[in-house]
């Protein structure tokens, strides 16, 4: 069954609201980090959301996917732009697996010589 992303996004935001009541400084700190990039004006809001989606996939954060997909759409990101950002995430993740595979081979050689 497919995830109800709209309901899930609401649940995540409600959960964050609950944490904010218990630990307001934590949420204020998070919000400061989240909005810091907006102050530089090097990227527009849509580009920041596309980057956020690629990172969300990389770190496997469903809550991030739910929140940033909605935000990307609100910033005017098309389905094609989202797919392109996800293509970058897929490429980097495959590249990271390739790079870390060289570490396995290095560990293998060290174990044989060890």
WODAMO-V964699 format. One line per field, one symbol per residue. phi: phi as a letter, one per 40 degrees, with the letter a starting at -180 (. if undefined). burial: + if it has 9 or more other C-alpha atoms within 8 Angstrom, else -. A space follows every 10 residues. Layout:
phi = ???
burial = ???
This chain:
phi = .cccccccdc cccccccccd ccaccccccc cccccdcccc gcbccccccc cdcccdcccf bcccdccccc cccccgccdc cccccccccc cccccccccc cccccccccc cccc
burial = -------++- -+------++ ---+--+--- ------++-- --+--+-+++ ++++++++-- --+++++++- +++-+-+--- ++--++-+++ --+------- ---------- ----
